[in-house]
Amino acid sequence: MTKRVIERTLSRRDAIAALGAGVLAVAGARLIIGPAQASPDSAEAFMSKLIGGRATKGGKITLKLPPIAENGNTVPLTVSVDSPMTASNYVKTVHVVADGNPNPEVASFHFTPASGKAQATTRIRMAKTQNIIAVAEMSDGSLYRTARNVKVTIGGCGG
């Protein structure tokens, strides 16, 4: 009695098909699990971590966002802080946080007296209607905070 041995090698086509099946399985699992969403509590915890739990004051910050964003994929944001931007009195950092995106951190802008003006403009993605929070850290260690609510009609972070 002789045993017949069949040898088969993996072709490039079979390897690509297996890789494609793996990619589809991972993508399918992500759809079933769904994206994690930040909450006001997780956004506050993240902000506390950034600023070390120090107290904030109101004023000095202007946060320009549209009240209604028809498309969450590109929401224009301008943040500016009233400061003379001198060597002894300037804005060090402005943190921007969203309490409804998959990740609460949106951006951090760093300034020096050489910046001339504490202002930054960008576009952000927003998953849903939520609050956008900005905190400015001044050179003397004081913190200022403001928030704006933006209604999103079509989500930009997967929805």
N, C-alpha and C positions, 0 to 999 in steps of 0.2 A: 504494500500500500504506500503510495507516494502522495505527499502533500504538495499541493500546488500553491505557490506563493505569488500573490499579485502585488506588484509594487505600483504605487500611485504617487505622483508628485503633485504638489499644490501649484496650480497654474496662476498666472498673474490675474486672470479674470476671476478665479475663485477667491483670491486674496482681496481683490477690490470689492467683490460682492459681500464677503465677510465683514470688511471694514465698514461698508455702507450699512449693513444690518446693525452693527454696533452703534454707529452714529444715530440711526433711527431709534434704537432702544433708549439711548441716553436722552435724546430729544423728547421722546414719548414720556419718559419718567419725569422730566422737568415739567411737562404740561400737566401731568397728573398731580404732582406735588404743588405746583404753582409758585409764583414768586413771593418771597417774604415781603411783608409790608412794614414800613416804619409806623410807629404810632406816636401820638403826642408824648407819651411817657418815654419811649425809646429815644425820641428826638431830644427831650429834656435831659435824659441821662447822657447822651452823646455831648450835648452842649455843656453840661456840668463837667464832664471829663476834659473838654477843651479849655474851659476857663477856671477849672479848679474849684468849683463850688462858690466862687466869690459873688457878691451881690452886684446887681446891675442897676443902672439908672435909666430913665427915659430921656429922650431928646437927642440932639446932635446928628442922628442918622436919618437920612432920607432914602427910602427904599421904593424905587419906581418899578412897578409891575402892572400889567393890565388887570383890571378887575375881573375880566372874563377872557380866558384864553381859548379860542375856538379849536386850537390844535395843541395838545400838550407836548408835541415833538420839539417845538421851538418857541419858547416863551422868553421874550426879552426882559432882562433884569439890569437895572442900574442901581448901584449902591454908592452913596456919597456921605461923607462925614464932615461936619463943620469943624474945621481946625485950622489954625494959622500955619501949620506944618513948619515950625521953626525947630531949631536944634533942641530946645527945652520943652516944646509942646507940639507933639505930632501924633498921628495915628500909627500904631505899630501894625495891627492886624485887624481885618474884618472877616468874620466867619459867617457863612450863609448856610442855613440848615432848612430842610423840608421835612415836615412831620408826616407825610403820606407816601413818599417815594420808597422803593425797595431799600435804598440806603439813605439815611437821613442827611449825610454830608453832601453838600452841593459844591461849595468852593470855599477856599480861604485865600484872601488877598493880603499881601504883605507890603507895607509902605515904609519909606524913610523920609526925612526932611527933604531930600533931593527929589522926591516924587512931585513936589510942588502942590499937588492937590490930592486929597484922599478920595478918589473916585474910580470905580471900575464898572465896565459894561460887558455883559456876556449874554448868551442865550442858554437856557436850561431846559431840561426835560422834566415834565411833571406827569405822574401816573394818573392823578385824580385831583379833585378839588381839595385844597389843603392850605395850611399856613406856611409861609416862608418867613423865617426868622433871621435877623441879622444882629450880630453882636460885634461892637468895635472895642478893641483894647487900645487904650491911650498910652503914651510914653510914661505917664506918672502911675500907671497900673490901674486906673479907673476903667470901668466897663459901662458901655451904653448899649441899650437893646431896643429893637423895634420889631414889629411883625406885620405882615399883610396877608390877607386871605385872597386866594386866586381861585376862581371857579373854572374848572377845566371841562370842556364839553366832549373832547375826544382825547383819551389818554395817550401819552407818548412813551410810556415805559411798559409796553406790552399789553395795552388794553384799550 
